[in-house]
Amino acid sequence: MPQNRFNSMKATPPLNNQKAATVVVFDFETTGLSPEQGDRAIEIGAVKLVEGEVVDTFQGLMNPGRAVSSFIESFTGISNSMLVNAPPCEVVMAEFAEFIAGYNLLAHNASFDRKFLEAEFARINYDYTGSIGCTLLTSRRLFQDAPNHKLSTLVRFKGLPSDGVFHRALADAQMTAHLWMKLLEEVTLQSGVEQPSFNELLKLSTLPKQKVTVYLSKLSKQSRKEKPHR
């Protein structure tokens, strides 16, 4: 059976108050690019971070109810024979909904993963109410000197831990989690803010690149004001 088990039940603060280092990083593998055209998820992987520490992981293959193409088999390494006995998408996504309860979400190129998340959750009548951040958008603001902002490029560019496996959901989620922590280090380096909030990183990811330095300076000033005087 696929590994769809999770153990942590730590209490978390309200989503709008959470620190950026407390988040669930997730990734989908799919039958194609568009749920609007009938594509489905075939694998999901996730890493749960609490204050920057990995406290749990989630991984599951799921049967989309249709055969995957030879291109997808080659691209992901997920074959039809691996999916034939996997649980339906609805079962795995219900488990994932429980796994992420009380957490914001994060993905690399989150616009892609978001649309599959919403489509699969719609099938089980689940409404996720947290926020979803994007390491692709954030890295474009903070690592402007990178050759490009593909996950594999950023892993090499920053010397992040990797077992060399890409396009499998849990491996990509783990690398994205390492990238996120490196991005948070960069925020601290440039602003002095040791524990930026998730909302602050969301805002940063939407800014024009030329306004990032000013924004980080503003965070720095706010942080100094909030520190108690001795």
N, C-alpha and C positions, 0 to 999 in steps of 0.2 A: 504493500500500500504506500502511496506517496506520504511524505512527511508533512502533515498538516497540523502538528501539535504545537501548543504554546502553553507556557507555564506562568509568566509573570502577571500579577494582578495588583501592581503598585498603584497607589492613589496618585492622581495627577491634578495640578491646579487647573482652573478654568482655561479653555483653549486660548482666549484672547490675552491671557496673562503668562502663557508659557514661555520659558526661555528657549532660544533657538536650538540649544543642545539637547532638548528633550523633544523627540519627534520619531515618527515611524517613516523610514526610508523604504520605498517600494519600487518594484519594476514588473512589467508584464512582458511575456512573449505571446504573440498573437498569430492568427492565421493570415493576417494582412494588415492593411493600413487604416481601414475605415469600418467602424461598427455600423455606420449608416448604410454601408454596402453589404452588410451581413457578416462581416468578420467578427470572430470571437476570440476570447482569451484562451490560451492553452497552457500557460504556466504563470504563476505569480510567486514572487519572492520578496521578503521584507526583513528589515533589521529594525529592532526597537532600541532606540537610544534614550537613556535617562541620565541627564547631566553629563552627556558625552560618552557614557559607558554603554556597551552593548549588553542588554539584559535579556534579550530574547530574539529569536528568529522565526520566520514562517516561510514555508516552501511547499508548493503543491502543484502537480500537474493536474490538468482538468480536461475532460472529454468535451469538445465543443459540439459534438453531434454531427460532425462532418469531417471528411478527410482533409488533411493538410497537404499542400502542394509539395512537390519535390524541391522547389526553391526554399520553402520555409524549413523543410527537413534539413537541407544543407546549411542554411543560414543559422539555425538555432541548435542543430544537433538533436532536435526532438522529432522522433519518428512516429508514424501512425501506430506502429506496434507498441510504443510506449504509452500511447493515449487510449488504446482500446479498452483497457480495464481501469482507467483512471475514473474518479468520481465526476459527475456532471459539474459544469461551471457553477450552477446554483448552490451546490453543497459546499464547494470550496469557498465561494464568495461569502456565504453565510458565516463560515468560520473566520474568514478574514475580517468581516464586519465586527465580530466580537474582539478580535485581536487588536484592532485599531481604536476601540472605544476610548474616548478621553484623550486622544492624541491628534496633533496636526500631522500632515503628511508632506512628503518630500520626494521628488523624483528628478532624474536627469531628462531634460526635454519633456517637462511635465505636461505640456499640452497634449502630447500623444497618450501618455498613461492616464491622464484625467478623463479623456473621452471614453476609453475602455472601462475605466472604473465606474463612471456614471452609467454607461450602458449596461454593464453587468449588474450593478446594484439596482438599476431600474427593473431588471428581470425578477428580483427578489423583493421589490417594494421597500428598499432600504434607502434612506436619505441621509447621506453623510453631511454633517454640518460644520466640520472643521475647515481649516485653510490648507491649501496645497502650495508648497514652495517649489522652486525650480533651481537646481544647481547649474543648469546651462545658462540661464539668464543671470544668475548671481556671479558666475565665473566670468562672464563677459564684462561685468563691471569691475571686478576685483583683480582678475588675471588678464588684463588687456594685452599683455605681451606674449600670451600663448600663441602658438602657430595656428591653432583653431580650437574650438571648444567642444569637440567630440569627447566622450568619456574616456576612450582609450588614449587619446592624445594627452588629456589632462593628467591621467594616471602616470604616464611616462614623464610628462613635463614637470610634475611635482614629486616624482619618485615615490608614489603612493603604493602601499601593499597590494599585490595582485598575484593570483596564481596563473595568470595568462589566459583564463577562460572569459570570453565575452559572449554576450547574447544568450546567456542562461540567467534566469531571473534572479536567483539568490546571489550569484556571483556579482552581477551588475549592481544589485542593491548594496552589497557589502562595499564595493568600490565607491559607489556614490556616497555612502556613509563616511568613508575616509576622506573623500573630496569635501564633503560638507564641513567636517571638523577642520580641515585645512583652510577653508574659506572663513570659518569663525576665528581661527588664529590670525588671519589677515585683518579681519575687522578689529580685533583687539590690538594688533600691532599698529594699525593706522589711527585708531581712535582712543585707545586706552580703556575701552569698555570691555570688562572681563566677561560679562555674561549678557550679551545682547539678546533682546527678545526676538521671538519668531516674527512678530509684526514689523520690527525694525528691519529685519532682513528681507521681508516681503517688499517693503517700500523701496529698499535699496535696489532690489532686482528690477524695478520698473523705471528707475531714474535714467535720464540721458547720461551717457558715460562721462561727459564733461562736468556733471554736477555731483559726481560721487565723492570727490575730495571735500567739497563744501558740506555735504551731508554728514560725512564721517567726522568732520570738525565740529559740527553741530551736536552730534552724539557725544563727543568728547566733553564739550562744555556742559551739556546736560548732566553727564555722569559726575563731573566735578562738583556741580551744584548739589547733587543728591547725596554726596558722601558727607557723613557727619563731621563737623569740625571738632578737633581735639583741643 
